[in-house]
Amino acid sequence: GPSPRRAFALMTAAFGTGQIVGPLAAGWIAEATGSFTAPSVLASAVLVVSILLMLPVLATERRG
């Protein structure tokens, strides 16, 4: 099966990338639109997509 170390490394890299890119993108979008509404809606949409992508993984783990 997949290596837990590799999975943890990938999650850490993705989190770190998001911590760098997210504020930069949000600032750029907020500056372009004059409001933090658009970056907030975008962040919410990304969160929903992430949840939807994780649902099959969680269902597989529950089945054993």
C-alpha positions as CSV (number, residue, x, y, z in Angstrom):
1,G,0.0,0.0,0.0
2,P,0.9,3.7,0.0
3,S,3.7,4.7,2.4
4,P,2.4,6.8,5.3
5,R,5.6,8.8,5.2
6,R,5.2,9.7,1.6
7,A,1.5,10.7,2.2
8,F,2.5,12.9,5.1
9,A,5.3,14.5,3.1
10,L,2.9,15.2,0.2
11,M,0.3,16.7,2.6
12,T,3.0,18.9,4.2
13,A,4.3,20.1,0.9
14,A,0.7,20.9,-0.3
15,F,0.0,22.7,3.0
16,G,3.2,24.8,2.7
17,T,2.5,25.6,-0.9
18,G,-1.0,26.8,0.0
19,Q,0.4,28.9,2.9
20,I,2.7,30.7,0.4
21,V,0.5,31.0,-2.7
22,G,-2.9,31.6,-0.9
23,P,-2.1,35.0,0.7
24,L,-0.3,36.2,-2.5
25,A,-3.3,35.2,-4.7
26,A,-5.8,36.6,-2.2
27,G,-4.0,39.9,-2.0
28,W,-3.7,40.1,-5.8
29,I,-7.4,39.4,-6.3
30,A,-8.4,41.7,-3.4
31,E,-6.3,44.5,-5.0
32,A,-7.9,43.9,-8.4
33,T,-11.5,43.8,-7.1
34,G,-11.1,46.3,-4.3
35,S,-12.6,43.8,-1.8
36,F,-11.8,40.7,0.0
37,T,-15.2,39.1,-1.0
38,A,-13.9,37.4,-4.1
39,P,-10.8,35.9,-2.5
40,S,-13.0,34.7,0.4
41,V,-15.5,33.1,-1.9
42,L,-12.7,31.5,-3.9
43,A,-11.1,30.1,-0.7
44,S,-14.5,28.7,0.3
45,A,-15.0,27.1,-3.1
46,V,-11.5,25.5,-2.9
47,L,-12.4,24.1,0.5
48,V,-15.6,22.6,-0.8
49,V,-13.8,21.0,-3.7
50,S,-11.2,19.6,-1.3
51,I,-14.0,18.1,0.8
52,L,-15.6,16.5,-2.2
53,L,-12.3,15.1,-3.4
54,M,-11.8,13.5,0.1
55,L,-15.2,11.9,0.3
56,P,-14.3,8.8,-1.8
57,V,-11.1,8.3,0.2
58,L,-13.0,8.5,3.5
59,A,-15.7,6.1,2.2
60,T,-13.0,3.6,1.2
61,E,-11.3,3.8,4.6
62,R,-14.7,3.2,6.4
63,R,-15.3,0.0,4.4
64,G,-12.0,-1.3,5.6
